[in-house]
Amino acid sequence: MSQIQSASEKLDFETHHMLLQEPGMPFADVSAQVKTRAREINKDAMMLSWYNDHLGEGYPNYECTHEKPFWEMFAESRGYNLKIVVNEGEYIFFYLKL
């Protein structure tokens, strides 16, 4: 029987921190810059989920009673192995390096 590992247990798990200097940058622009960074790390990186602290919103957005937000559980269940944190947590993006 195989056992599913959490993303933090994987050997190729990475967390990268980005600092964006433009205050009030539209989310689409932030997302585009993060995508560029993710693709520099792994050319086939695929975004799984994200969190926008300014709006208190994440994707996918689903109400659940678990101790973690759904957007984080969603990424974990799909084996994310790349996390990009922007401006010390203003935005968090979860990617899968293929």
C-alpha positions as a Markdown table, in Angstrom:
| # | Residue | x | y | z |
|---|---|---|---|---|
| 1 | Met | 0.0 | 0.0 | 0.0 |
| 2 | Ser | 1.3 | 3.4 | -0.9 |
| 3 | Gln | 1.3 | 6.4 | 1.5 |
| 4 | Ile | 0.6 | 9.9 | 0.4 |
| 5 | Gln | 3.2 | 12.4 | 1.6 |
| 6 | Ser | 2.4 | 16.0 | 2.4 |
| 7 | Ala | 4.1 | 18.6 | 0.4 |
| 8 | Ser | 6.4 | 19.5 | 3.2 |
| 9 | Glu | 7.7 | 15.9 | 3.4 |
| 10 | Lys | 8.8 | 15.9 | -0.2 |
| 11 | Leu | 12.5 | 16.2 | -1.0 |
| 12 | Asp | 11.9 | 18.7 | -3.9 |
| 13 | Phe | 9.7 | 21.0 | -1.9 |
| 14 | Glu | 10.7 | 24.7 | -2.2 |
| 15 | Thr | 9.5 | 27.9 | -0.7 |
| 16 | His | 10.5 | 31.2 | -2.4 |
| 17 | His | 9.9 | 34.7 | -1.1 |
| 18 | Met | 9.3 | 37.6 | -3.4 |
| 19 | Leu | 9.3 | 41.3 | -2.5 |
| 20 | Leu | 7.3 | 43.5 | -4.9 |
| 21 | Gln | 7.9 | 47.2 | -4.5 |
| 22 | Glu | 4.7 | 48.5 | -6.1 |
| 23 | Pro | 2.0 | 49.1 | -3.5 |
| 24 | Gly | -1.5 | 48.5 | -4.6 |
| 25 | Met | -0.5 | 46.4 | -7.6 |
| 26 | Pro | -3.6 | 44.7 | -9.2 |
| 27 | Phe | -3.8 | 41.0 | -8.3 |
| 28 | Ala | -3.5 | 40.0 | -12.0 |
| 29 | Asp | -0.1 | 41.8 | -12.2 |
| 30 | Val | 1.1 | 40.1 | -9.0 |
| 31 | Ser | -0.1 | 36.7 | -10.3 |
| 32 | Ala | 1.7 | 37.3 | -13.6 |
| 33 | Gln | 5.0 | 38.2 | -11.8 |
| 34 | Val | 4.7 | 35.1 | -9.6 |
| 35 | Lys | 4.0 | 32.9 | -12.7 |
| 36 | Thr | 7.1 | 34.3 | -14.3 |
| 37 | Arg | 9.2 | 33.4 | -11.2 |
| 38 | Ala | 7.6 | 29.9 | -11.0 |
| 39 | Arg | 8.4 | 29.2 | -14.6 |
| 40 | Glu | 12.0 | 30.3 | -14.0 |
| 41 | Ile | 12.2 | 27.7 | -11.3 |
| 42 | Asn | 10.4 | 25.0 | -13.3 |
| 43 | Lys | 9.4 | 25.6 | -16.9 |
| 44 | Asp | 6.2 | 23.5 | -16.5 |
| 45 | Ala | 5.1 | 24.8 | -13.1 |
| 46 | Met | 1.3 | 24.7 | -12.7 |
| 47 | Met | -0.5 | 27.0 | -10.3 |
| 48 | Leu | -2.9 | 25.0 | -8.0 |
| 49 | Ser | -4.2 | 27.7 | -5.6 |
| 50 | Trp | -3.6 | 31.1 | -4.2 |
| 51 | Tyr | -4.4 | 33.4 | -1.3 |
| 52 | Asn | -4.9 | 37.2 | -1.3 |
| 53 | Asp | -4.5 | 38.6 | 2.2 |
| 54 | His | -5.7 | 42.0 | 1.2 |
| 55 | Leu | -9.1 | 40.7 | 0.4 |
| 56 | Gly | -9.0 | 37.6 | 2.6 |
| 57 | Glu | -9.8 | 35.5 | -0.4 |
| 58 | Gly | -8.3 | 32.3 | -1.7 |
| 59 | Tyr | -8.8 | 30.0 | -4.7 |
| 60 | Pro | -10.5 | 27.7 | -4.8 |
| 61 | Asn | -12.9 | 29.2 | -2.4 |
| 62 | Tyr | -15.0 | 26.6 | -0.5 |
| 63 | Glu | -16.2 | 26.7 | 3.1 |
| 64 | Cys | -15.0 | 23.8 | 5.3 |
| 65 | Thr | -14.6 | 23.1 | 8.9 |
| 66 | His | -11.0 | 21.9 | 8.7 |
| 67 | Glu | -8.2 | 23.7 | 10.7 |
| 68 | Lys | -6.6 | 24.8 | 7.4 |
| 69 | Pro | -8.1 | 27.0 | 4.7 |
| 70 | Phe | -9.5 | 25.1 | 1.8 |
| 71 | Trp | -7.1 | 26.7 | -0.7 |
| 72 | Glu | -4.2 | 25.3 | 1.2 |
| 73 | Met | -5.8 | 21.8 | 1.7 |
| 74 | Phe | -6.6 | 21.8 | -2.1 |
| 75 | Ala | -2.9 | 22.4 | -2.9 |
| 76 | Glu | -1.7 | 19.8 | -0.4 |
| 77 | Ser | -4.1 | 17.2 | -1.7 |
| 78 | Arg | -2.6 | 17.7 | -5.2 |
| 79 | Gly | 1.0 | 17.4 | -4.0 |
| 80 | Tyr | 2.2 | 21.0 | -4.4 |
| 81 | Asn | 5.9 | 21.3 | -4.2 |
| 82 | Leu | 6.5 | 25.0 | -4.8 |
| 83 | Lys | 5.2 | 27.8 | -2.6 |
| 84 | Ile | 5.8 | 31.4 | -3.5 |
| 85 | Val | 5.2 | 33.9 | -0.7 |
| 86 | Val | 4.9 | 37.6 | -1.8 |
| 87 | Asn | 5.6 | 40.5 | 0.5 |
| 88 | Glu | 5.8 | 38.4 | 3.7 |
| 89 | Gly | 2.4 | 36.8 | 3.2 |
| 90 | Glu | 0.3 | 39.4 | 1.4 |
| 91 | Tyr | -0.1 | 36.8 | -1.3 |
| 92 | Ile | 0.7 | 33.1 | -1.3 |
| 93 | Phe | 0.7 | 30.9 | -4.4 |
| 94 | Phe | 1.0 | 27.1 | -4.5 |
| 95 | Tyr | 2.4 | 25.4 | -7.6 |
| 96 | Leu | 3.1 | 21.9 | -8.8 |
| 97 | Lys | 6.5 | 21.5 | -10.4 |
| 98 | Leu | 6.0 | 18.9 | -13.2 |
